[in-house]
Amino acid sequence: MSKAGRAAAAYRAYQDVSRPGSPGLMTRVKALPRMIAGALRGEYHDLGKTKLALMGLGILYIVSPIDAIPDFLPLIGVTDDLGVFVWLMTSLLGESGRYVDWEHRKAHGEVL
């Protein structure tokens, strides 16, 4: 993803979090463990196991010492980690917002 693409994704995530009536940032963060558990148990079908696995791989890539581009290269070495981080955060924030909405609909009997 290019710099412009990462910036656009981050801005869209910010707009989604700050939209009136949308779940706030802390609500989304607190929903992450419930969302992951629900997806693993098969209760929450909107987050597939493939996407969940990709998110897990993204976390492993960020924390692992092995990189596609070594971090000791100035600026370039951190760019790949930043790209994965931005993708991961926008995916998690977007998905957790949809999960909170799903929980709300489920509590009101709109979801089977």
C-alpha positions in Angstrom: 0.0 0.0 0.0 1.4 3.4 -0.9 1.8 6.3 1.5 -1.3 7.9 0.1 -3.3 4.7 0.5 -2.2 4.3 4.1 -3.1 7.9 4.9 -6.5 7.5 3.2 -7.2 4.3 5.1 -6.2 6.0 8.4 -8.4 9.0 7.6 -11.4 6.8 6.8 -10.9 4.9 10.1 -10.8 8.2 11.9 -14.0 9.4 10.2 -15.7 6.1 11.0 -14.7 6.4 14.7 -15.7 10.0 15.0 -19.0 9.7 13.1 -22.0 10.7 15.2 -23.8 7.6 16.5 -20.8 5.3 15.7 -19.2 3.3 18.5 -16.3 5.3 20.1 -12.7 4.3 20.1 -12.7 2.8 23.6 -15.9 0.9 23.0 -14.3 -0.6 19.9 -11.0 -1.4 21.8 -13.0 -3.1 24.6 -15.0 -5.1 22.1 -11.9 -6.7 20.5 -11.5 -9.7 22.9 -15.3 -10.4 22.6 -15.1 -10.1 18.8 -12.2 -12.5 18.5 -13.7 -15.0 20.9 -17.1 -14.8 19.1 -15.4 -15.3 15.7 -13.4 -18.3 17.0 -16.5 -19.9 18.6 -18.4 -19.3 15.3 -21.0 -17.0 16.8 -19.8 -13.9 14.9 -19.8 -14.8 11.2 -18.8 -11.4 9.8 -15.2 -11.9 10.8 -13.9 -15.0 8.9 -11.2 -17.2 10.3 -9.0 -16.2 7.3 -9.2 -12.5 8.1 -8.6 -13.3 11.8 -5.5 -15.3 10.8 -4.2 -12.4 8.6 -4.6 -10.0 11.6 -2.7 -12.5 13.8 0.1 -12.7 11.1 0.1 -8.9 11.0 0.7 -8.7 14.8 3.4 -11.4 14.5 5.1 -9.4 11.6 5.1 -6.2 13.7 6.6 -7.8 16.8 9.0 -10.2 15.1 12.6 -9.3 14.6 12.4 -10.7 11.0 11.3 -8.1 8.4 10.9 -7.9 4.7 13.0 -4.7 4.8 15.5 -4.6 7.7 14.8 -1.9 10.3 18.4 -0.6 10.4 17.8 1.0 6.9 16.9 4.6 7.7 13.2 5.3 7.0 12.7 2.5 4.5 13.1 -0.2 7.2 10.3 1.1 9.3 7.9 1.8 6.4 6.9 -1.8 6.0 6.1 -2.1 9.7 4.1 1.1 9.5 2.1 -0.1 6.5 1.2 -3.4 8.3 0.4 -1.4 11.5 -1.9 1.0 9.7 -3.7 -1.9 7.9 -4.0 -3.8 11.2 -5.4 -0.8 13.1 -7.9 0.2 10.4 -9.0 -3.4 10.0 -9.4 -3.9 13.8 -11.2 -0.6 14.3 -13.5 -1.1 11.4 -14.3 -4.7 12.3 -14.8 -4.0 16.0 -17.2 -1.2 15.1 -19.2 -3.6 13.0 -19.1 -6.1 15.9 -20.5 -3.6 18.4 -23.3 -2.8 15.9 -23.9 -6.6 15.6 -24.0 -7.0 19.4 -26.5 -4.1 19.6 -28.7 -5.7 16.9 -28.4 -9.1 18.6 -29.5 -7.6 22.0 -32.6 -6.2 20.3 -33.5 -9.4 18.6 -32.6 -8.3 15.1 -30.0 -11.0 14.6 -30.6 -14.7 14.9 
